């Protein structure tokens, strides 16, 4: 006779703790010092790693590296909980820097529309970045939608 098992969904706190433990091990292996903060916003875990010395995390804070580490951390959480994780990782302020860069991209796209273009397409980006772009576009009084599939999914901005 087989015994049925049920998995209890992991709480946001558990997800954050598992992710922080994984990242702490990674920092130890890389012999890097960093402080890990865990926040919960809207049911999603946000982890940020900062260091007293600004250059200590310079290599890890590159956008592609942050994305890769975020995916690895999500996998580590999935292995422990059996559930998909939507956590967001920030290393050395990389997310704020990227948000500023995205705002500049939106501003240039809006300028093209105001100069007469019917729409402006931004380059492909992650779903998290597209969400940021949609929010920025709405603040500017324009509309946006995501188009394309997979790695080619991008945002198109239009006049409201």
C-alpha positions as CSV (number, residue, x, y, z in Angstrom):
1,X,0.0,0.0,0.0
2,X,1.4,3.4,-1.0
3,X,1.1,6.3,1.3
4,X,-0.2,9.6,-0.3
5,X,1.9,12.6,0.6
6,X,0.9,16.2,0.2
7,X,3.2,19.1,0.1
8,X,2.3,22.2,2.0
9,X,3.0,25.4,0.0
10,X,6.2,27.1,1.2
11,X,5.6,30.4,2.8
12,X,7.2,33.6,1.5
13,X,9.4,33.6,4.6
14,X,10.6,30.0,3.9
15,X,11.3,31.0,0.2
16,X,13.3,34.0,1.3
17,X,15.3,32.0,3.9
18,X,16.1,29.2,1.5
19,X,17.2,31.7,-1.2
20,X,19.3,33.6,1.3
21,X,21.0,30.4,2.5
22,X,21.8,29.5,-1.1
23,X,23.2,32.9,-1.9
24,X,25.2,33.0,1.3
25,X,26.8,29.7,0.4
26,X,27.6,31.1,-3.1
27,X,29.2,34.2,-1.6
28,X,31.3,32.0,0.8
29,X,32.5,29.8,-2.1
30,X,33.4,33.0,-4.1
31,X,35.1,34.4,-1.0
32,X,33.0,37.6,-1.2
33,X,31.5,39.6,1.6
34,X,27.9,40.7,1.3
35,X,24.9,41.5,3.3
36,X,21.7,39.8,2.3
37,X,18.3,41.5,2.9
38,X,15.0,39.8,2.4
39,X,11.7,41.7,1.7
40,X,8.3,40.6,0.7
41,X,6.2,42.8,-1.6
42,X,2.9,41.7,-2.9
43,X,3.5,38.0,-2.2
44,X,6.9,38.1,-4.0
45,X,10.3,37.7,-2.4
46,X,12.9,40.4,-3.1
47,X,16.5,39.7,-2.1
48,X,19.3,42.2,-2.2
49,X,23.0,41.7,-1.7
50,X,25.1,44.7,-0.8
51,X,28.6,45.1,0.4
52,X,30.5,47.8,2.4
53,X,33.1,48.0,-0.4
54,X,31.4,49.1,-3.6
55,X,33.7,47.1,-5.9
56,X,33.3,43.9,-3.9
57,X,30.2,42.9,-5.9
58,X,31.1,44.6,-9.2
59,X,31.4,41.4,-11.2
60,X,28.2,39.9,-9.7
61,X,26.1,43.0,-10.3
62,X,26.4,42.9,-14.1
63,X,22.8,42.4,-15.6
64,X,23.4,39.0,-17.2
65,X,25.1,37.7,-14.1
66,X,22.3,38.9,-11.8
67,X,19.7,37.2,-14.2
68,X,21.7,34.0,-14.1
69,X,22.1,34.0,-10.3
70,X,18.4,34.8,-9.9
71,X,17.5,31.8,-12.0
72,X,19.9,29.5,-10.1
73,X,18.4,30.8,-6.8
74,X,14.9,30.2,-8.1
75,X,16.0,26.6,-9.0
76,X,17.5,26.1,-5.5
77,X,14.2,27.2,-3.9
78,X,12.2,24.9,-6.3
79,X,14.4,21.9,-5.3
80,X,13.7,22.5,-1.6
81,X,10.0,23.4,-1.9
82,X,8.8,21.7,-5.0
83,X,7.2,25.1,-6.0
84,X,8.1,27.6,-8.7
85,X,9.7,30.8,-7.3
86,X,9.2,34.3,-8.6
87,X,11.8,35.8,-6.4
88,X,13.7,38.9,-7.6
89,X,17.4,39.3,-6.9
90,X,19.3,42.6,-6.7
91,X,23.1,42.7,-6.4
92,X,24.8,46.0,-5.6
93,X,21.9,48.1,-6.7
94,X,21.8,46.5,-10.2
95,X,18.0,46.6,-10.3
96,X,17.8,50.4,-9.6
97,X,20.5,51.0,-12.2
98,X,18.5,48.9,-14.7
99,X,15.2,50.7,-13.8
100,X,17.0,54.0,-14.6
101,X,18.2,52.7,-17.9
102,X,14.7,51.5,-18.8
103,X,13.3,54.9,-18.0
104,X,15.8,56.4,-20.4
105,X,14.7,53.9,-23.1
106,X,11.1,54.8,-22.5
107,X,11.8,58.5,-22.7
108,X,13.6,58.1,-26.0
109,X,10.7,56.0,-27.4
110,X,8.2,58.6,-26.2
111,X,10.3,61.3,-28.0
112,X,10.0,59.3,-31.2
113,X,6.2,59.1,-30.9
114,X,5.9,62.8,-30.1
115,X,8.0,63.5,-33.2
116,X,5.4,61.6,-35.3
117,X,6.0,57.9,-35.1
118,X,2.9,55.8,-34.5
119,X,4.6,53.5,-32.2
120,X,8.1,52.6,-30.8
121,X,9.4,49.1,-30.0
122,X,11.9,48.5,-27.3
123,X,14.4,45.6,-27.4
124,X,13.5,42.2,-26.0
125,X,13.7,42.0,-22.2
126,X,12.6,39.8,-19.2
127,X,9.1,39.8,-18.0
128,X,10.2,41.7,-14.9
129,X,11.7,44.4,-17.0
130,X,8.7,44.6,-19.3
131,X,6.5,45.1,-16.2
132,X,8.8,48.0,-15.1
133,X,8.5,49.4,-18.6
134,X,4.7,49.2,-18.6
135,X,4.6,51.1,-15.3
136,X,7.0,53.8,-16.6
137,X,5.0,54.1,-19.8
138,X,1.7,54.5,-17.9
139,X,3.3,57.2,-15.8
140,X,4.3,59.1,-19.0
141,X,0.6,58.9,-20.2
142,X,1.2,56.4,-23.0
143,X,0.1,52.8,-23.5
144,X,2.2,49.7,-24.0
145,X,1.8,46.0,-24.7
146,X,4.2,43.1,-25.0
147,X,4.6,41.4,-28.3
148,X,6.5,38.5,-29.6
149,X,7.4,35.1,-28.2
150,X,10.1,33.7,-26.0
151,X,13.5,35.5,-26.1
152,X,12.0,37.9,-28.7
153,X,9.2,39.2,-26.4
154,X,9.4,43.0,-26.3
155,X,7.3,46.1,-25.5
156,X,5.7,48.3,-28.0
157,X,4.7,51.8,-26.9
158,X,1.9,53.9,-28.4
159,X,0.1,57.2,-27.8
160,X,-2.8,56.7,-25.3
